[in-house]
Amino acid sequence: SAHIYTNVFRFDWTNWAEVKGLPAPRAYVEAATLGGYLYAIGGSTNDGGAEWFINTNMYRFDGANWTEVKGLPAPLGASGAAAMGGYLYVRAGATNTYRFDGANWTEVRGLPEDFRGGRLASLNEYLYAIGVAPVLGSCSNVCRFDGTDWTEVQGLPARRSSPVPATLGGYLYAIGGISETASPCTNVYCFDGISWSEVQGCPAPRVVGAAALNGYLYAVGDGATNVYRYDPSAPADDFTYTTNVDNTINITGYIGVGGAIDIPSTIEGKTVTSIGDTAFWNCTSLTSVTIPGSVTGIGGYAFSYCTSLTSVTILSGVTSIGCGMFLECTSLTSVTIPASVTSIGDQAFQSCSLASVTIPSSVTSIWEWAFTDCTNLTSM
């Protein structure tokens, strides 16, 4: 017989503490957050023998107590859950997908008929199913859902069964999984919305869950108590920098190999708060950049003429997009502007390839020529 528990533990970035447990013991529960609540979905129970029972129950946690809410429409076995666009999505059974609006479930378009499985994660208003297979076993397939239809996108670099997905800093990660030879893997792959690249692997195989917290990715092991933390930031040696009078860091240049980078939020234990004028000027090797929430100021023309740059994610903290910040970034097709931004400067996105831009309501001023020669721009 199997031991099934109700325990729930909370991590504050330093220590674990046990909080109120689930109302009923469950194994293989899916979890996701929506609207400030934690949801525990489905799971299985055991009669003490060989037989397992699939549950439809769903419980909602407000930080203090659990409440049972409307359960899944059918006992199909939840095998993936994620929030997107104000809804909670669950993949259950073979191809079924259900959407929860906080009160009721609705069945939406399922995975294509010739695909099965896949854990869920959300990235940039899309829902991703990782490791969906035409047949049982390992695979590399990845499908994306826009709220209406599923589309197959670039697959994982290697075939995997049951990789664990998580999102952090505008990237989708696929962690671990089982190889074609039935060996547990430590590989970690990173997806920027277009293509996958391999990053530093997990120290041990058999990861069963992962989540992001405070700019780090955490992976939880199977059959043990181990938890691993991943810092996606580029190494400090990739940057030149100075120390500000308040003992914070100002990045003045980039000397790394390029590609997709996350600018670190700390260097030498000091908080990175600013990026200087022309710091990344003409860094043609950069393909995507994530600017951490610790950065509040960015100098003029900081990323201008980065002609291979395709996507930029600015986390909440920056208050203005300065003069010429992305001038002549001719490959730039995607930018995430946070609600902390209040102004967009002169020539900020001039001659970029943006097709659409979402400008938050916090922006009160847009200067001349901010979007001049953005010939692909059709909506704002």
C-alpha positions as a printed Julia matrix, in Angstrom:
380×3 Matrix{Float64}:
   0.0    0.0     0.0
   1.04   3.62   -0.53
   1.34   6.39    2.03
  -0.66   9.46    1.02
  -0.45  12.72    2.96
  -2.2   16.06    3.36
   0.9   18.08    4.3
   1.56  21.48    2.69
   4.78  23.48    3.17
   5.48  27.13    2.41
   8.86  28.6     1.46
   9.77  32.24    2.18
  12.96  32.22    0.08
  14.99  31.09    3.09
  13.09  28.57    5.2
  10.26  26.07    4.9
   7.28  26.11    7.28
   4.36  23.73    7.42
   0.96  25.35    6.89
  -2.56  23.99    7.04
  -2.78  20.72    5.11
  -5.22  19.64    2.43
  -8.71  18.66    3.62
  -8.12  15.13    2.31
  -5.01  13.06    1.52
  -4.07  13.1    -2.16
  -1.24  11.8    -4.34
  -0.17  13.39   -7.64
  -2.08  16.62   -7.05
  -1.67  19.4    -9.63
  -1.22  22.92   -8.25
  -1.5   26.41   -9.73
  -2.19  29.97   -8.6
  -4.97  32.29   -9.76
  -6.22  35.57   -8.36
  -4.1   35.38   -5.21
  -5.22  31.85   -4.37
  -3.42  28.5    -4.5
  -5.43  25.67   -6.05
  -4.88  21.94   -5.5
  -6.55  19.97   -8.29
  -7.52  16.33   -8.65
  -5.04  13.76   -7.49
  -5.42  10.1    -6.61
  -6.23   8.04   -3.54
  -5.43   4.45   -2.69
  -7.61   1.87   -0.96
  -4.61   0.39    0.78
  -4.16  -2.18   -1.95
  -3.23  -2.08   -5.6
  -6.18  -0.04   -6.81
  -5.96   3.74   -7.28
  -8.91   6.12   -7.58
  -8.89   9.36   -9.56
 -10.48  12.35   -7.82
 -12.23  15.41   -9.26
 -12.01  17.51   -6.06
 -10.4   20.94   -6.13
  -9.35  22.93   -3.06
  -8.53  26.64   -2.79
  -6.05  28.07   -0.26
  -6.13  31.71    0.84
  -2.88  31.56    2.81
  -4.57  30.36    5.98
  -7.35  27.9     5.14
  -8.44  25.48    2.43
 -11.94  25.57    0.92
 -13.39  23.03   -1.47
 -14.64  24.64   -4.68
 -16.24  23.22   -7.81
 -14.34  20.14   -8.93
 -13.27  18.95  -12.36
 -16.14  17.94  -14.68
 -14.87  14.36  -15.01
 -12.46  12.01  -13.19
  -9.92  11.99  -16.0
  -6.83  12.6   -13.91
  -5.36  16.11  -13.95
  -1.85  16.01  -15.35
  -1.1   19.68  -15.88
  -2.36  23.01  -14.55
  -1.48  26.65  -15.2
  -3.06  30.1   -15.14
  -3.38  32.27  -18.24
  -5.39  35.37  -19.04
  -7.32  35.33  -15.76
  -8.33  31.67  -16.08
  -7.07  28.42  -14.61
  -6.46  25.69  -17.2
  -6.18  21.99  -16.51
  -5.19  19.27  -18.94
  -6.87  16.01  -18.06
  -7.28  12.61  -19.61
  -5.75  12.1   -23.05
  -6.41  15.4   -24.85
  -9.08  17.17  -22.77
  -8.53  20.75  -21.59
 -10.73  22.56  -19.06
 -10.9   26.24  -18.1
 -11.92  27.57  -14.66
 -13.08  31.18  -14.18
 -13.04  31.13  -10.39
 -16.52  29.64  -10.13
 -17.22  27.23  -13.0
 -15.44  24.87  -15.39
 -15.79  24.94  -19.17
 -14.3   22.43  -21.58
 -12.26  24.18  -24.29
 -10.45  22.95  -27.38
  -8.39  19.91  -26.46
  -4.96  19.0   -27.75
  -4.86  17.82  -31.37
  -6.29  14.32  -31.67
  -2.94  12.76  -32.55
  -1.24  14.09  -29.42
  -1.41  12.92  -25.82
  -0.06  14.09  -22.48
   2.01  17.14  -21.69
   2.47  19.19  -18.52
   1.23  22.8   -18.68
   2.86  26.21  -18.21
   1.96  29.72  -19.38
   4.21  32.25  -21.08
   3.36  35.61  -22.68
  -0.41  34.96  -22.83
   0.01  31.46  -24.27
  -0.53  28.11  -22.62
   2.11  25.49  -23.42
   1.88  21.71  -23.21
   5.39  20.27  -22.93
   6.16  16.75  -24.08
   2.97  15.9   -25.95
   3.35  12.57  -27.73
   1.66  11.0   -30.76
   2.26   7.69  -28.99
   3.2    6.7   -25.48
   6.82   7.2   -24.53
   9.35   9.98  -24.84
   8.89  12.82  -27.33
  10.05  16.34  -28.07
   6.74  17.9   -29.13
   5.49  21.19  -27.71
   2.04  22.7   -28.37
   0.81  26.25  -27.68
  -2.76  27.39  -26.89
  -3.93  30.98  -27.49
  -7.27  30.6   -25.7
  -8.96  29.22  -28.81
  -6.71  26.79  -30.68
  -3.62  24.65  -30.16
  -0.61  25.02  -32.48
   2.55  22.94  -32.54
   5.73  25.02  -32.04
   9.42  24.17  -32.04
  10.0   21.01  -30.03
  12.49  20.26  -27.29
  16.11  19.68  -28.38
  15.88  16.07  -27.16
  13.12  13.53  -26.64
  11.81  13.44  -23.09
   9.0   11.86  -21.11
   7.42  13.97  -18.35
   9.73  17.02  -18.28
   8.66  19.56  -15.64
   7.77  23.03  -17.02
   8.11  26.4   -15.27
   8.32  30.05  -16.36
  10.66  32.76  -15.17
  11.66  36.16  -16.54
   9.87  35.8   -19.85
  11.24  32.3   -20.54
   9.75  28.82  -20.43
  11.91  26.09  -18.9
  11.62  22.32  -19.34
  13.42  20.51  -16.53
  14.56  16.9   -16.37
  12.29  14.14  -17.58
  13.03  10.6   -18.74
  15.13   9.88  -21.84
  14.41   7.42  -24.66
  16.53   4.86  -22.82
  14.4    5.24  -19.67
  17.15   7.13  -17.84
  16.25  10.12  -15.62
  17.76  13.34  -17.0
  19.22  16.48  -15.48
  19.06  18.59  -18.66
  17.25  21.93  -18.58
  16.04  23.66  -21.74
  14.98  27.3   -22.08
  12.38  28.63  -24.58
  12.07  32.3   -25.54
   8.83  31.91  -27.48
  10.63  31.0   -30.7
  13.42  28.52  -30.05
  14.91  26.29  -27.33
  18.43  26.41  -25.92
  20.09  24.28  -23.26
  21.12  25.94  -20.0
  22.84  24.63  -16.88
  21.32  21.33  -15.83
  19.79  20.42  -12.49
  22.27  18.9    -9.99
  20.17  15.73   -9.72
  17.55  13.93  -11.86
  13.93  13.08  -11.04
  12.49  16.59  -10.6
   8.74  16.39   -9.93
   7.82  20.05   -9.52
   9.18  23.51  -10.21
   8.18  27.15   -9.65
   9.62  30.66   -9.76
  10.15  32.88   -6.72
  11.94  36.22   -6.4
  13.84  35.87   -9.65
  14.96  32.28   -9.07
  13.7   28.94  -10.35
  13.2   26.21   -7.75
  13.06  22.49   -8.55
  11.79  19.88   -6.08
  13.14  16.32   -6.15
  11.3   13.01   -6.29
  11.42  10.65   -3.33
  13.66  12.97   -1.32
  13.62  16.35    0.4
  16.08  18.04   -1.95
  15.25  21.45   -3.43
  17.48  23.14   -6.01
  17.62  26.84   -6.95
  18.61  28.16  -10.38
  19.75  31.74  -11.04
  19.17  32.51  -14.74
  21.11  35.77  -14.68
  24.13  36.2   -16.9
  27.45  35.93  -14.99
  28.73  39.17  -13.47
  31.92  38.74  -15.53
  29.84  39.41  -18.65
  29.38  43.06  -17.61
  31.41  46.14  -16.87
  29.99  48.23  -14.05
  30.56  50.94  -11.5
  29.34  51.4    -7.94
  26.91  54.24   -7.31
  27.18  56.55   -4.29
  24.41  54.59   -2.55
  26.47  51.37   -2.93
  24.29  50.01   -5.75
  25.5   48.9    -9.18
  25.35  50.75  -12.5
  26.0   48.53  -15.54
  28.17  50.35  -18.08
  28.85  47.69  -20.71
  28.48  44.1   -21.87
  31.36  41.79  -22.85
  29.6   38.4   -22.91
  28.98  36.07  -25.85
  25.4   37.27  -26.44
  22.31  35.21  -27.1
  19.44  35.34  -24.61
  20.51  37.03  -21.37
  18.97  37.96  -18.06
  20.64  41.01  -16.58
  21.46  40.13  -12.95
  19.63  41.87  -10.11
  22.75  41.73   -7.93
  26.51  41.84   -8.54
  28.99  41.25   -5.74
  26.08  41.28   -3.31
  25.03  44.79   -4.38
  21.72  45.58   -6.06
  21.78  46.49   -9.76
  19.66  49.64  -10.02
  20.74  51.3   -13.26
  22.0   50.72  -16.78
  24.19  53.49  -18.16
  24.1   55.41  -21.44
  24.97  53.22  -24.47
  25.77  50.27  -22.18
  24.69  47.69  -24.79
  25.16  49.89  -27.88
  25.74  47.8   -31.02
  25.77  44.46  -29.17
  24.72  42.61  -32.3
  25.07  39.2   -30.66
  22.16  39.75  -28.24
  18.93  37.98  -29.17
  16.77  38.64  -26.1
  17.12  40.56  -22.85
  15.28  40.52  -19.53
  15.78  43.59  -17.34
  15.22  42.8   -13.64
  12.78  44.63  -11.39
  15.68  46.03   -9.34
  16.57  48.38  -12.22
  14.84  51.74  -11.93
  16.9   53.83  -14.35
  18.2   53.18  -17.87
  20.37  55.65  -19.77
  19.94  56.96  -23.3
  20.55  54.69  -26.28
  21.28  51.82  -23.89
  20.34  49.07  -26.38
  20.42  50.95  -29.67
  21.72  49.17  -32.78
  21.36  45.71  -31.22
  20.26  44.43  -34.61
  19.76  40.76  -33.61
  17.63  41.59  -30.56
  14.17  40.03  -31.05
  12.52  40.3   -27.62
  12.81  42.44  -24.51
  11.13  41.88  -21.15
  11.27  44.79  -18.7
  10.19  43.76  -15.22
   8.36  46.21  -12.96
  10.77  48.81  -11.58
  11.81  50.9   -14.59
   9.91  54.2   -14.69
  10.86  55.49  -18.13
  11.97  54.14  -21.49
  14.58  56.71  -22.38
  15.7   58.46  -25.5
  16.77  56.06  -28.26
  16.75  53.09  -25.92
  15.99  50.58  -28.71
  16.79  52.76  -31.72
  17.53  50.71  -34.86
  16.91  47.38  -33.14
  15.65  46.22  -36.5
  14.82  42.63  -35.44
  12.87  43.6   -32.31
   9.38  42.11  -32.58
   8.34  41.73  -28.93
   8.6   44.05  -25.91
   6.95  43.82  -22.51
   6.44  47.24  -20.91
   5.56  47.1   -17.19
   3.0   49.24  -15.38
   5.82  51.05  -13.56
   6.71  52.96  -16.77
   5.29  56.49  -16.99
   7.05  57.86  -20.1
   8.44  56.67  -23.43
  11.23  58.84  -24.78
  12.17  60.32  -28.14
  13.22  57.66  -30.69
  12.76  54.94  -28.07
  11.64  52.3   -30.61
  12.51  54.0   -33.89
  13.07  51.57  -36.79
  12.08  48.46  -34.82
  10.04  45.57  -36.29
   7.26  45.65  -33.7
   3.84  44.6   -35.03
   1.96  45.5   -31.85
   2.73  47.15  -28.54
   0.73  47.14  -25.31
   1.23  50.44  -23.54
   0.11  50.36  -19.9
  -2.24  53.02  -18.57
   0.57  54.26  -16.3
   2.26  55.89  -19.32
   1.38  59.61  -19.37
   3.79  60.85  -22.05
   5.15  59.54  -25.34
   7.76  61.74  -27.0
   8.2   62.56  -30.68
   9.49  59.87  -33.02
   9.12  57.21  -30.31
   7.78  54.75  -32.91
   8.96  56.4   -36.14
   9.71  53.98  -39.0
   8.14  51.02  -37.2
   6.63  49.99  -40.52
   5.21  46.69  -39.22
   3.3   48.35  -36.36
  -0.45  47.79  -36.76
  -1.85  48.03  -33.23
  -1.02  49.82  -30.02
